[in-house]
Amino acid sequence: MPPEYLPIAVMFTISLALVVVVLFMSRLFGPYHPERRKLEPYESGMDPIGSGMRRFFVRFYLTAVLFILFDVELIFFLPWAVVFRKLGLFALIEMGIFLAFLLIGYAYVWRKGALEWE
């Protein structure tokens, strides 16, 4: 490991140890009395009726996944823009291919109707 990363490794180790100690101490000294009634789902002062698991439309999850997918992929544009002049034509061709894949995915999602909200 290069010596430049030693402070980061030490800080990560200390942080991880602190998290473990705090969780252990809260379990050891904190009040913990689980009962069946305390472990039931609770909302707005009413007793739960039926199962806590409900079916949601896949569209909610699909929208969230699409947002994350396109958001993470667009993050790659900033480093590319920073070093674009150093890489030259190769970087332009690679980003063109990357952008083509993004547009193909966007067109597929649009055609499937995942972006329409009802």
C-alpha positions in Angstrom: 0.0 0.0 0.0 1.4 3.4 -0.9 2.2 5.6 2.1 -0.2 8.3 0.8 -3.1 6.0 1.6 -2.0 5.3 5.2 -3.9 8.2 6.8 -7.1 7.2 5.0 -6.7 3.6 6.1 -6.2 4.7 9.7 -9.2 7.0 9.6 -11.4 4.3 8.1 -10.3 1.8 10.8 -10.9 4.3 13.6 -14.4 5.1 12.2 -15.3 1.5 11.8 -14.2 0.8 15.4 -16.1 3.7 16.7 -19.3 2.5 15.0 -18.9 -1.0 16.5 -18.2 0.4 20.0 -21.2 2.7 19.9 -23.6 0.0 18.7 -22.3 -2.4 21.3 -22.6 0.2 24.1 -26.1 1.2 23.1 -27.2 -2.5 23.2 -25.4 -3.1 26.5 -26.6 0.0 28.4 -29.7 1.1 26.6 -33.3 -0.1 27.3 -34.2 -3.1 25.2 -37.4 -4.9 26.0 -38.9 -6.3 22.8 -42.5 -7.4 23.0 -44.8 -8.6 20.3 -46.9 -5.4 20.5 -43.8 -3.2 20.1 -42.6 -5.1 17.1 -45.9 -4.7 15.2 -46.1 -2.0 12.4 -47.6 1.2 13.6 -49.1 4.1 11.7 -51.3 7.0 12.6 -52.5 5.5 15.9 -54.5 2.7 14.2 -54.0 -1.0 14.6 -52.7 -2.6 11.5 -55.2 -4.5 9.4 -53.9 -7.3 7.3 -50.3 -7.7 6.1 -47.7 -5.0 6.3 -46.6 -6.1 2.8 -48.5 -4.5 0.0 -48.0 -4.8 -3.7 -46.8 -1.8 -5.5 -46.8 -1.2 -9.2 -43.5 -2.1 -10.9 -43.6 1.4 -12.4 -42.5 3.0 -9.1 -39.4 0.7 -8.9 -38.7 1.1 -12.6 -38.7 4.9 -12.4 -36.3 4.8 -9.4 -34.0 2.4 -11.2 -34.0 4.4 -14.3 -33.2 7.6 -12.4 -30.3 5.9 -10.7 -29.1 4.3 -13.9 -29.1 7.5 -16.0 -27.8 9.6 -13.1 -24.8 7.4 -12.5 -24.0 7.1 -16.2 -24.1 10.9 -16.6 -21.5 11.2 -13.8 -19.0 9.9 -16.3 -19.3 13.0 -18.4 -17.4 15.3 -16.0 -14.1 13.4 -15.9 -14.3 13.0 -19.6 -14.7 16.7 -20.1 -11.8 17.5 -17.8 -9.3 15.3 -19.7 -10.9 15.6 -23.2 -8.1 17.7 -24.8 -5.4 15.3 -23.5 -7.0 12.2 -24.9 -8.0 13.7 -28.3 -10.0 11.8 -30.9 -10.0 8.6 -29.0 -11.9 10.2 -26.1 -14.4 11.6 -28.5 -15.1 8.3 -30.2 -15.4 6.5 -26.8 -17.8 9.0 -25.5 -19.8 8.8 -28.7 -20.2 5.1 -28.2 -21.1 5.6 -24.6 -23.7 8.2 -25.5 -25.1 6.0 -28.2 -25.7 3.3 -25.6 -27.4 5.8 -23.3 -29.6 7.0 -26.1 -30.5 3.4 -27.1 -31.5 2.7 -23.5 -33.5 5.9 -23.3 -35.3 5.1 -26.5 -36.1 1.5 -25.3 -37.5 2.8 -22.0 -39.5 5.5 -23.8 -40.9 3.0 -26.2 -41.9 0.6 -23.4 -43.9 3.4 -21.8 -41.9 3.5 -18.5 -41.7 7.3 -18.6 -45.4 7.8 -18.8 -47.1 8.5 -15.5 -50.7 7.6 -15.1 
